[in-house]
Amino acid sequence: MLQIKNLHKNFGALEVIKGVSLHAKKGDVISILGRSGSGKSTFLRCINFLETPTSGTISLSGETITVNDNRKGNSVISDKAQVRRLRTRMAMVFQQFNLWSHMTVLDNVTVALKTALKLSKSEANQRAEKYLSQVNMTDRLYYYPGQLSGGQMQRVAIARALAMEPDILLFDEPTSALDPELVEEVLNVIRNLAEQGRTMLVVTHEMAFARDVSNRVIFFDEGIIVEDGSPQDVFTKPKSQQFKQFISKEY
């Protein structure tokens, strides 16, 4: 479903992503681990072009986007319509929820459905309520973000991503901004999505989630993948010294 080849990302002279390749099959739940600053979140943002990669190719369901240099030496995408199509098929859930504070829960979920997918108001509302129901938020349709807990806001953000009915869900540390007692309610939603067969890439520090829910774990270190395998293999028989040191501090 997703194929990433030789992805690079530079910020000036600093190379953050150093030629990473990755594939994901339909139904894969891939946990992406790594220390802060290892490049894992930048990698996720490059996949859906919130950051423009310096070079490399990204293919989703057979459609390939290639990044090239223009005459000024800047990285550009030749067909921006491809990126717009990709973003409707690859939804992202952020650390800080990114909800519109002046919009109700319902409006936060429907706004992209009406603007990006051109659904009517009634169609958008129907779809939004369907996915808000999946995250147990239908009793908060007309609340504003400021009236919600962090866990509730993140569940709304997940419903917003689901409502786009994407091929792949990207999660960028979805529990890192939450109080400890709220983490589990969000992880339970993601567990349920995994049980539904959703294809997901999850940047996380939750080791138990990565071990128990993922079918594959990768570990970033200094912009490259140094560990890649099943949770059983990665956690019990790590090949890299970097990951051995990482899990010794986490457990």
C-alpha positions in Angstrom: 0.0 0.0 0.0 2.8 2.5 1.0 6.3 2.4 -0.5 9.0 4.9 0.5 12.3 4.8 -1.2 15.5 6.6 -0.3 13.9 9.5 1.5 16.2 12.4 2.6 15.3 15.5 4.4 17.8 18.4 5.1 17.2 21.6 7.0 20.0 23.7 5.5 23.3 21.8 6.2 21.6 19.5 8.7 20.6 16.2 7.3 17.7 14.8 9.5 16.5 11.9 7.4 19.3 10.0 5.7 18.0 7.8 2.9 15.2 5.9 4.6 13.1 3.3 2.8 10.0 1.7 4.2 7.0 -0.3 3.0 3.7 -0.9 4.6 1.1 -3.5 3.6 -2.7 -3.1 4.1 -3.5 -3.8 7.7 0.0 -3.2 9.0 0.4 -1.4 12.4 3.9 -0.1 12.5 5.2 1.5 15.7 8.1 4.0 15.1 10.4 4.4 18.1 13.4 6.6 18.8 14.9 9.2 21.0 13.9 12.8 20.7 15.6 14.3 17.8 16.2 11.0 16.0 14.1 12.0 13.0 11.0 9.9 13.5 8.4 12.8 13.6 10.1 14.6 10.6 9.9 11.3 8.7 6.2 11.1 9.4 5.6 14.7 8.3 7.6 14.1 5.1 5.3 11.1 4.2 2.3 13.4 3.8 4.3 16.4 2.7 3.8 18.6 5.7 7.5 18.8 5.2 8.8 18.6 1.6 11.5 15.9 1.4 14.8 16.9 0.0 14.7 13.8 -2.3 13.2 10.4 -2.6 9.9 8.8 -3.7 6.6 8.1 -2.0 4.1 5.7 -3.5 0.6 5.2 -2.1 -1.7 2.5 -3.7 0.2 2.7 -7.0 0.6 6.5 -7.3 4.1 7.7 -7.0 5.3 11.2 -6.0 8.9 12.1 -6.8 10.8 15.1 -5.3 13.2 16.9 -7.6 15.4 20.0 -7.5 14.3 23.0 -9.5 16.7 25.4 -11.2 17.4 27.2 -7.9 18.3 24.0 -6.2 15.2 23.8 -4.1 13.2 20.6 -3.6 9.9 20.7 -5.4 7.0 18.4 -6.3 6.2 18.5 -10.0 2.5 17.8 -9.6 0.9 19.5 -6.5 -2.4 17.9 -7.4 -0.8 14.6 -6.5 -0.1 15.9 -3.0 -3.7 17.0 -2.5 -4.9 13.6 -3.5 -2.4 11.9 -1.2 -3.5 14.0 1.7 -7.1 12.9 1.3 -6.0 9.3 1.5 -3.4 9.6 4.4 -4.7 11.4 7.5 -2.6 12.5 10.4 -3.2 12.8 14.1 -0.9 15.3 15.9 0.5 15.6 19.4 -1.3 18.8 20.1 -4.7 17.9 18.7 -4.8 20.9 16.3 -8.5 21.5 16.8 -10.1 24.9 15.9 -10.9 26.5 19.3 -13.8 28.6 17.8 -15.5 25.5 16.3 -17.6 22.9 17.9 -16.6 19.2 17.9 -18.9 18.5 15.0 -17.6 21.5 13.0 -14.0 20.5 13.6 -14.7 17.1 12.1 -16.9 18.3 9.2 -14.8 21.3 8.0 -12.4 19.2 5.9 -15.2 17.0 4.6 -16.9 20.0 3.2 -13.9 21.9 1.9 -11.5 19.1 0.7 -14.0 16.3 -0.1 -16.9 18.7 -1.2 -19.5 16.8 0.8 -22.8 18.5 1.5 -23.5 19.7 5.0 -25.9 16.8 5.7 -23.4 14.2 4.2 -20.6 15.7 6.3 -22.6 15.7 9.5 -23.7 12.1 9.0 -20.1 10.9 8.4 -18.8 12.9 11.3 -21.3 11.5 13.7 -20.5 8.0 12.5 -16.8 8.4 13.4 -17.4 10.4 16.6 -19.5 7.5 17.7 -16.5 5.2 17.2 -14.5 7.2 19.6 -17.4 7.7 22.1 -17.8 11.4 21.6 -21.3 11.8 20.3 -22.4 13.3 23.6 -20.1 16.2 23.0 -21.0 17.2 19.4 -21.7 20.9 20.3 -19.0 21.3 22.8 -15.9 23.5 22.1 -12.3 22.2 22.5 -11.9 24.4 25.6 -14.7 22.4 27.3 -13.0 19.1 26.7 -10.2 17.1 28.4 -7.0 16.4 26.6 -8.1 12.8 26.0 -11.4 13.9 24.6 -9.7 16.4 22.3 -7.4 13.7 21.0 -10.4 11.4 20.4 -12.0 14.2 18.4 -8.8 14.6 16.4 -8.8 10.8 15.7 -12.5 11.0 14.5 -11.6 13.9 12.2 -8.8 11.8 10.6 -11.1 8.7 10.3 -13.9 10.8 8.7 -11.6 11.4 5.7 -11.8 7.6 5.3 -8.1 7.4 4.4 -6.0 4.4 3.3 -3.5 5.1 6.0 -3.6 6.8 9.4 -0.4 8.5 10.7 -0.1 9.2 14.4 2.6 11.6 15.7 3.1 10.8 19.4 -0.7 10.9 20.0 -0.4 10.5 23.8 2.6 12.7 24.6 0.6 15.8 25.4 -1.8 14.0 27.7 -1.9 13.6 31.5 -1.0 10.1 32.5 -4.5 9.1 33.5 -5.8 10.0 30.0 -3.3 8.1 28.0 -5.0 4.8 28.2 -8.4 6.1 26.8 -6.6 7.2 23.6 -4.5 4.1 23.3 -7.7 2.0 23.6 -9.2 3.9 20.6 -6.0 3.1 18.6 -6.1 -0.5 19.7 -9.7 -0.8 18.4 -8.6 0.7 15.1 -5.9 -1.9 14.8 -8.4 -4.7 15.5 -10.5 -3.3 12.6 -7.6 -3.8 10.3 -6.6 -0.2 9.8 -3.2 0.5 8.3 -1.3 2.8 10.7 2.1 4.3 11.3 2.4 5.4 14.9 5.3 7.4 16.3 5.1 6.6 20.0 7.0 6.3 23.3 4.5 3.8 24.6 6.5 0.6 24.7 3.7 -1.7 25.8 1.5 -0.5 23.0 4.3 -1.0 20.5 5.0 -4.5 21.8 1.3 -5.6 22.1 -0.6 -3.9 19.3 1.9 -3.5 16.4 2.8 -6.2 14.0 6.0 -4.4 13.2 8.4 -2.1 15.1 11.1 0.2 13.7 13.6 2.2 15.6 15.1 5.4 14.4 18.6 6.6 15.4 20.2 9.8 13.9 18.0 9.8 10.8 18.2 6.1 9.8 16.3 2.9 10.7 18.6 0.7 12.7 16.0 -1.8 13.9 13.1 -3.3 11.9 11.1 -6.4 12.7 8.3 -8.0 14.6 7.8 -6.8 18.2 8.8 -10.3 19.4 12.1 -10.1 17.5 12.9 -6.4 18.2 12.2 -6.5 21.9 13.7 -9.9 22.7 16.5 -10.1 20.2 17.5 -6.6 19.2 20.3 -6.4 16.7 21.5 -2.9 17.3 23.4 -1.5 20.3 21.4 1.7 20.0 18.1 -0.1 20.6 19.5 -2.2 23.4 20.5 1.0 25.2 17.2 2.6 24.4 15.0 -0.1 25.9 17.3 -0.5 28.9 16.4 3.1 29.9 12.7 2.7 29.0 12.1 -0.4 31.1 
